């Protein structure tokens, strides 16, 4: 896997919306105190954080794989 690979390239806009929906379903009880607008902002932030973390972890994994080979 290329070290420059980015998860956002793998998620279509529809896929991102689906992931945001799943995140909000998972945290429904916790976020119900927030307005709809703030819930959407939080969902977007959480999905972005997930994408960024995956990119970093995949880069680390790729470097480790290349070092072994």
GUZAKOL-947915 format. One record per atom (N, C-alpha, C, O): x, y, z. Coordinates in steps of 0.02 Angstrom, whole numbers, plus 50000, padded with zeros to 5 digits. Example, Ala and Ser with C-alpha at 12.3 -4.5 7.8 and 13.67 -1.06 7.14 Angstrom:
<sites>
506604971650390
506154977550390
506604983550390
507124983450423
506424988850354
506844994750357
506455000250394
506705005750402
</sites>
This chain:
<sites>
500434994050000
500005000050000
500445006250000
500945006450037
500285011049960
500665017149954
500625021250019
500085022050047
501195023750043
501215027750104
500825034250099
500645037150150
500695036650037
500325042750028
499575041750022
499205046550011
499355035550028
498645033950022
498245037750073
498455038650130
497665040050053
497225043750099
496545040650099
496265039050046
496265039650159
495605036650165
495075040750131
494595038050103
495145047450131
494635051550100
494575050050026
494045051149996
495105047549995
495065045549925
494635039249917
494355038149864
494575035349970
494195029149967
493455030349984
493035026049969
493295035950014
492605037350034
492285042149985
492515047849975
491755039949954
491375044449910
490985049249955
490915048050015
490725054549927
490305059049968
489715055250000
489535056550058
489425050649963
488875046649991
489125042050047
488785041050097
489725039350038
490015035050090
490175038950153
490085036450208
490415045050144
490565049350202
489915050950239
489905050650301
489385052550203
488745054050235
488485048050273
488225048650328
488575042150244
488365035950278
488765034850342
488485032850393
489415036150339
489825035450399
489635040450452
489615038850511
489495046650432
489265051750479
488605049550512
488515050350573
488165046650473
487525044250499
487635038750551
487325038750604
488075034150536
488225028650582
488535031150647
488385028750701
488975036150640
489285039050700
488755042250744
488755041350805
488295045850713
487765049150752
487295044050783
487045045150838
487165038550749
486755033250778
487105030250839
486785028750889
487755029350834
488135026350889
488145030850950
488145028451007
488135037450940
488165042250995
487515045951005
487515051451032
486965043050984
486315046450985
486135049151055
485925054851061
486215045151106
486035047351173
486475053051197
486235057751229
487115052851180
487585057951203
487495064551168
487595069851198
487295064451104
487265070751065
486575073851063
486485079351036
486075070451091
485395073151086
485315079951120
484825083451107
485775081751164
485745088251197
485975093951151
485885099851167
486275092151094
486525097151047
485995098650994
485565094450978
486025104550966
485585106350910
485775102050850
486325099150847
485325101650801
485455097850740
486085100350705
486495096450681
486165106950704
486755109850671
487395107650706
487875105750673
487395107850772
487995105850808
488115098250803
488685096050802
487585094450800
487665087150789
487995085850722
488435081550718
487795089550671
488095088650605
488825090650605
489245087350574
488985096050638
489685098250644
490095092950679
490655091350657
489835090250734
490185085050771
490295078850728
490835075950727
489785076750691
489835070850648
490385071950596
490795067550584
490385077750565
490895079350516
491595079250547
492055076450518
491665082250606
492305082350640
492545075250658
493135073750650
492095070950682
492285064250701
492495060050641
492975056250645
492145060850585
492325057150525
492995059750498
493415055750477
493095066150499
493735068950477
494305066450521
494835064550496
494205066350587
494715063850633
494865056550619
495445054450620
494345052550606
494435045550589
494845044750526
495305040750523
494675048650475
495045048250412
495775050050423
496225046650397
495895055350460
496585057550472
496975052250511
497555050850495
496665049250562
497005044050601
497155037950558
497695035150562
496675035950516
496795030350471
497375031650424
497775027250411
497415037650397
497955039550352
498625038750388
499095035950360
498675041350449
499295040850487
499465033550501
500045031450492
498985029650525
499115022650541
499305018550480
499745014250484
498985019950424
499165016350363
499865018250340
500235014050314
500055024550349
500735026650331
501245023050376
501755020750351
501105022650441
501545019050487
501605011750467
502145008950464
501035008750453
501025001650433
501415000650369
501794995750363
501335005050321
501685004550258
502435004950268
502815001150238
502655009550310
503375010250324
503645004050357
504195001750340
503275001250404
503494995150438
503534989250389
504004985250392
503054988850345
503044983450295
503634984050248
503944979050230
503794990150227
504344991250181
505024989950216
505494987750183
505064991350280
505684990150317
505824982750324
506404980650324
505294978750330
505374971450338
505574968150272
505934963150271
505334971150217
505434968050152
506054969950120
506194967750065
</sites>
